[in-house]
């Protein structure tokens, strides 16, 4: 087993050892490394650890004996999940069970990322943490299964943090796709009848670090503040990117309905998450999503 020490903070005394699962090329993993607090020893095996191999997971965690585990590994191919149910469940549910058992063995606190997709279509009001769950896709079902594993096995020593619409200057995401398309084309079409909250992975990482320090448990929500449709998000990307010189010309952005852009997996029309309880518990308040978008785009200039 090859251990990768991501950050030793050798000039400071170490007060917490944290192990991150998932690929080191993932956007959240990357932001967690960038924002690691002092006094944290940050460890990862990256893709070397097959998260679906329960024996390997238990062996790795037993040897590392971390104080906290952040599960940044996930199957996130929403449309492909419709035809890859077993793989989605293996990564998003079965692997969570393996992590939970291993965490219990070494006394580690487990932080797990979930999604707004565990909820149904919505009624126009932000979802509170204990709102009725009714996922409309295989992806959402697999993430809900992972949540239930944690609530059953580690109700007091794990945190499920739901998020949505994550983007970063690193990796593949909606923002970078829009920038590419807007530089290639004079016109793009974007869904206008699905509402959510864009989330900068950098801010999400900082929320996770705060939760780790507090050993938060239960279920919380973290996204950028405010809400938007994908169309609104694309318009903001265009405006902010034009101002920064990341897009050289004006691009026409056409609003589309979900019916005009069918996908294998159903998407909720409204999946905004209620944030105020998390803000109070963490003592940390999210910035508005557009403010975060501007800061992310500035990293690309």
N, C-alpha and C positions, 0 to 999 in steps of 0.2 A: 504493500500500500504506500503510495507516494503522497506525502503530506505537503500541502502548499501553504506556507505561512504568508498570508496576504498583508498583514500589518502586525508588527511586534510592539510598536511604540516603546522601543527599548529605553528611551530616556525617561520613561515614567514607570512608576510601579503599576503592575497589572492587577486590576481588581475584578475583571470579568473576562472569561474566555468564551468566545462566541463562534459557533460553527454554522456556516451558511451552506445550504444545499443548492443544487442547480448549477447550470452552466455559468462559468465566469464571464461569458460573452453576453449574458442576458442583461437587459437594461436596468432592472432593479438590482441585480447583483453588483453591477458596475457602480451604481449610485451608492449602494451600501458601503462599498470600499472607499469611495471618494469622501464619504461623510462620517467615517468611523470616528467615534469619540476617543479622546485620550483615555488611557487606562484600560483599553480593550485590546485583547489579543484576538485577532481575527483569523480564522482558519477555514479552509475550503479544500475539497477534493475535486471540485468542478465535475466535468463529464467523466472523470475516472470512477466516480461512484454511481453505479446503476441504482437509481432510487427505487426501482421496482424489485430489486433483489433484497429481500428481507434479511437474509443472513449477512450479506455484505453491509447493509445499513447498521445492523446491530453491532457487528464487529468494529466498524469504523467509529461509531459513537462510543463504544466501550473503551477503545484505545485512546480516543481524544479526550473523553470525559469533560465535555464542555459544560459551562454553567447555563448557557442559553443556546438554543438552536433556532435559527431563522430558516424556515422552509420556503425558499424562493424557487423551488422546482415545481413546475406545473405543465400540464398539457393544455395549451391555449388555442389550438387550431379549432375554432368554434364550428366551422362548417365541416371539416374533415371528421370531427368527432361523431357526426351523424352516421358515418360508416365505419368508425373505429371505436365502438363502444367499449370493447374490452381493454384497449390501450388507454383510453381516457380514464376508465375506472381504475386501472392499474396504477397510473401516475397520480391521479387526483384523489383517490380514496384508499386503495390498498397500501400505497406507499406511506400515506399519512398514518395508517394503523401501525406500520412497522416503525416509523419515527416515534410514535407515541409510546410504544412498548420499550423502545431503546431509551427514550427520554426518562421514562419511569425507572428503568434499571440504574441509570447513573444520577438520577435526581436533577435532571436538567429541566429548565423552563422552555416550553416550545411555543414559538410564534409562527403562525400559519397564515398565508394569504388566501383569501377567498374573493368572491366576486358579486357584483350586483345581479348577475344572471341567476342567482338562486331564487330571486323573486319572480313574480308573474308579470303581467302586462302593465300593472299599475293603474291608479285612479287619479293621478295628477298631484298627489301628496307625497312628499319624500318618505321613503321607507325607514321606519325606526328599526332598531336591532331585533326586536321580537315580533316584527310583522310576519304575517302568514307567508310561508315560502311555497312557491309553485312554479318551478323552473319550466320553461317552454322549449328547452333544448337539451340534448344529451350532455353537452358541456356543462350546463347549469346543474343537471342532475348529478354529474360526477363530482362537482365541487360541493354540492350539498351533502353528498355521501361522506366526503372528507370532513366536513364540519361536524356531522353527527358522530363520527368516530371520536373526534376530540372531546365533544361534550360528554360522551359516555366514559371514555378512558381517563381523561385529564381535566375534569371540570374546574379544578382550582389551580392548576399549574400550567395552563395553556391559554393562549389568546388566538382567536380567529379574527383577523382584521380584513374586512371586506373593502374592496376598492373597485375602480372602474376606469376605463378609457385611459390607460397608462401610456405615457410617452416620455422620451428622453432624447438628448442629443446623441446618445449611443444606441445602436441596435435598430431594429425595424419597427416602425409604428406609423400611425395615421399621419402625424405631422410631417415626418420625413417623406412619406409617400406623396402627400399633397405638394410638398416643395418640388419633388421630382416631376410630378405631372404638370404642375403649373409652369415649370421651366421648359417642358417639352411641348405643351399644347396651349392653344389660345382659349380653350373652353373645356370645362370639366363639369360633371354632374355629381351631386352629393345628396345623400338621403336627408330629408328635412323633417320627417315625422317620427324620428326616434330621438328621445330627449335623455340626456345624462349629464355627467360632470367630468370634464377632462381633468386628468391627474398627472402632474409632473412627478416622475419617479424620484427625483431628488428630494422633493417634499415628503413623499411617501417613505423614503428611506429614513429621513430625520424623525418622522413619526414612529417608525419601528424602533429606532434607537432609544427614543424616549420611553416607549413601551417596555423595551428590554431593561432599561435602568430601573423602572418602577415595578418590574415583574407583573405587568398587567395581565388580567385573566378575563375569561368570558368572551363576549363578542363586541367588537367596535367597528365603526365605519370611518374610512378616511378617503377623501377625494379633494380636488380643488373646490373652493367655495363657489357657489353659484351653479348655473345650469345652462345648457345649450343643446341645440340639435347638432348633428354632424355638419349640416349646412352652415349653421352659425359658426361652428368651430373652424370650418374651412374658410369662411369669409374673414374671420379674425386672423387666421394664419396668413392669408393673402395680404391683408392690410399691414400687419406687423412685419412680415418678410419684405414687402415692398419698401417700407420705411428704412429697413436695415440694409437694403441692397441685395437681398438674397434671391429676389425675383426681379427680372429686368423689365418686364412688361405687364400691362394690365391683362388680367385673365377674367373671362366671363365664367361665373359660377352659377350653374343652374340647379334649382332645388328639385329633388326627385322624391316620389313617394316610395314606400317600401314595395308596393305592387309593381312599380316600374323597374325595380332592381331586385328581383327575387334571388334568394340564397337558399342553400340546402337546409340551414338551421334557421329556425324562427328567432327573431330578436324581440325583446320587450320594447313597447313603444315609449314607455316612461320608466326609468330606473334610477332616479335621483335618490341618493342616500342621505338620511338625516345625520348631521354631524355634531350637533351641539353637545350631546352627552360625551362623545369622545374628546371634544375640546376641553370639557370640564375635567374629565378623568386624567387626561395627559398634561393638562396645564399648557396646552399648545394649540394655537388657532391656525387654521388653514388660510392662506391667501386666496384671493379670487383667482379663478383659473386663467383669466386673461393676463393678469400680472405675472403669473408663473410662466405662461407661454412666452411672453416677451423676454423674460430672463433666459429661458431655454434657448430661444432663437439667437440671442446675443452670443451664446457660446459657439454658434456656427459661423459667426462673422470672422 
